[in-house]
């Protein structure tokens, strides 16, 4: 059975507990897209550290192939543990990924969709990097500063002024309504090739692949997050530089024009 270890406890970020209580990620192909060029097969028999496990869906994917997975989260380990109760090779740690000290290094350290929600992404990156062993792999997926003008300058101010005070269930209802309104647009205007320069044109190609539930989760995530610090390309290059990582192992890849997939082998 999956084990749990309690190393620190906080009350901040209860939005995440609400999110993963209401939603599950039913699109495993996204995880594989986000970690590419790392492949699931690269995790076979590896000792893996997952920094920010959320609801534990990615934990479950990795547990099927890794030797072991240590899944860390500050707010949602109870949910993730329940969803991984049949995975005997998973250990849960309730801790802040920016300050945790697990006392060991890992073959692969992943932080998928989390670093941009931390108080100081630079400090968080340093701690992620510290927990990777020499020759190990660091994998990060983060929201990009580039291509996210609508979210940065419209959604974020609206969330800060209005939505953060609403009950999470009401935010979920609003997310359902917004998602429903997006469908006619995504299946009409965003299918016209000569409009490919529209914002989020590439992003909405994924929208058409996902279930309605998963699209609602995407919208809710933007409205629910207590904070988001978008990552610029220059910051990605600062983190993944040749002094830290083997030069020909570094991959800094734009995903759908709005996020960054970052991979490197530690020197």
Secondary structure as GFF3:
##gff-version 3
##sequence-region A 1 267
A	DSSP	beta_strand	3	6	.	.	.	ID=ss1
A	DSSP	alpha_helix	14	22	.	.	.	ID=ss2
A	DSSP	alpha_helix	28	35	.	.	.	ID=ss3
A	DSSP	three_ten_helix	40	43	.	.	.	ID=ss4
A	DSSP	beta_strand	47	51	.	.	.	ID=ss5
A	DSSP	alpha_helix	57	63	.	.	.	ID=ss6
A	DSSP	beta_strand	68	73	.	.	.	ID=ss7
A	DSSP	alpha_helix	77	83	.	.	.	ID=ss8
A	DSSP	beta_strand	90	94	.	.	.	ID=ss9
A	DSSP	beta_strand	106	112	.	.	.	ID=ss10
A	DSSP	three_ten_helix	115	117	.	.	.	ID=ss11
A	DSSP	alpha_helix	121	130	.	.	.	ID=ss12
A	DSSP	beta_strand	132	143	.	.	.	ID=ss13
A	DSSP	alpha_helix	149	150	.	.	.	ID=ss14
A	DSSP	pi_helix	151	155	.	.	.	ID=ss15
A	DSSP	alpha_helix	156	161	.	.	.	ID=ss16
A	DSSP	three_ten_helix	163	165	.	.	.	ID=ss17
A	DSSP	alpha_helix	168	186	.	.	.	ID=ss18
A	DSSP	three_ten_helix	189	191	.	.	.	ID=ss19
A	DSSP	three_ten_helix	193	195	.	.	.	ID=ss20
A	DSSP	alpha_helix	203	207	.	.	.	ID=ss21
A	DSSP	alpha_helix	212	224	.	.	.	ID=ss22
A	DSSP	alpha_helix	233	239	.	.	.	ID=ss23
A	DSSP	three_ten_helix	247	249	.	.	.	ID=ss24
A	DSSP	beta_strand	251	255	.	.	.	ID=ss25
A	DSSP	beta_strand	259	265	.	.	.	ID=ss26
###
